[in-house]
Amino acid sequence: RRQVRERSGDADHHEGMSSDDELTLTEVTEFQKSKDNVLEDSRKIFEDVHADFCDIRKILLKFQEWKEKFPDSYCDAYISFCLPKLLNPLIRVQLINWNPLEQNFTELEEMPWFRAIEEFSNARNVSASKRDDDPDRVVLSKVIERTILPKITAFVESMWDPLSTSQTKNLVQLCSNIFEKQIISKNECSRAKEDLISMIVLRMKKSIEEDVFIPLYPKNTVEDKSSLCSKFQERRFWSAVKLLSNVLLWDGIVQEDTVRDLGLSKLLNRYLLLNLMNTSPGLDNIEKCNKVVACLPERWFQDLKSGSTLPELLNFCQHLLQCALKYINVLLYQFFFFFYSSETKVVLLLLVKVKALRVVEDFIEEHKLEHLKSIIGK
């Protein structure tokens, strides 16, 4: 991966922001062999079963005929409540080779069983008023709740690595499709949905506690960027930044208060900020702060009208303010009174992005930087 980045000229990458969990060729070969054996055995499960009784579409057609010809007995048999349990083993067989953590995994909507159940439920073809009276309208959502969500929860518990950006993006995309497209209603109190979100939060907490380690060395030890101590510290910092970015990707799916607590209180303020405060002012510090701000969801700052940022970002903003002050002091010491530092402007712009407008305004007035008032809209 490093060689590919070098050939492509990707200069924005830092050691620690890529995955370290590559398997050896032997492990890959053994896993693929075991996987092939399981898939081969799975093809034999229904080899002695007539297609009418193992093909989901054909099974649903039988129930559709019953519903059309004998609606009263169909309704009395509570078929809409029985179908999710009936279809469960058939769907699970089709999902044996499905892994939502892999790149280019198959979306649920593209699977034959999903389309068959969706057509049966008439989720998109019947008017809202008629759907309300049709008990079969809930079949698809119940299948998702009872079969798909527990399987995703198992992936999260046993296989998901919160440090992996690709895995996290895949999971976020999958959950967004399930929740936002109302396959499972946003307002529905689903035990399976709650279990999934609880497991996601638990795994992120565990990753923050066990995977984050940023050592603090004496400044004279890390001033030499080529030293092993400096390289290790930098790698651990950028690995934590990657985890911060992955945690904040869950905003909108996991409750906002929980995401802010994990990402800002537990990760930024407890680990990253300590490293930033011990990094000398300069381009490296600015780049690190810029990456942190780039991770933050813009939605969090849209309704902030008091001129003050989020409570969890107060310490981070104080650090940015101290950086801007150091740049100003350097300029004054060098007697460049009529110039202003581009670094100072960049730092103030970061404060503006997190809506710490009152702090920026006071700083500009105190140091007579009227030429920078435009960054706060004045």
KAGIKA-V54214 format. One line per field, one symbol per residue. ss: DSSP state (H for helix, E for strand, C for the rest). psi: psi as a letter, one per 40 degrees, with the letter a starting at -180 (. if undefined). A space follows every 10 residues. Layout:
ss: ???
psi: ???
This chain:
ss: CHHHHHHHCC CCCCCCCCCC CCCCHHHHHH HHHHHHHHHH HHCCCCCCCC HHHCCHHHHH HHHHHHHHHC HHHHHHCCHH HHHHHHHHHH HHHHCCCCCC CCCCCCCHHH CHHHHHHHHH HCCCCCCHHH HHHCHHHHHH HHHHHHHHHH HHHHHHHHCC CCCCHHHHHH HHHHHHHHHH CCCCCCCCCC HHHHHHHHHH HHHHHHHHHH HCCCCCCCHH HHCCCCCHHH HHHHHHHHHH HHHHHHHHCC ECCECHHHHH HHHHHHHHHH HHHHHHHCCC CCHHHHHHHH HHHHHCCHHH HCCCCCCCCC HHHHHHHHHH HHHHHHHHHH HHHCCCCCCC CHHHHHHHHH HHHCCCHHHH HHHHHHCCCH HHHHHHCC
psi: dddddddefg eeiiheeiie fiiidddddd dddddddddd ddeedfdehi deeehddddd dddddddddg ddddddefdd ddddddeddd dddeedehhe eiifihidee iddddddddd efdeeiiddd ddehdededd dddddddddd dddddddddh heehdddddd dddddddddd efdhidehgh dddddddddd dddddddddd ehhhihiide dedheeiddd dddddddddd dddddddede hedihddddd dddddddddd dddddddehi hadddddddd dddddhhddd edeheeeiai deeddddddd dddddddddd dddefgdeii hddddddddd dddeffdddd ddddddeffd eeddeef.
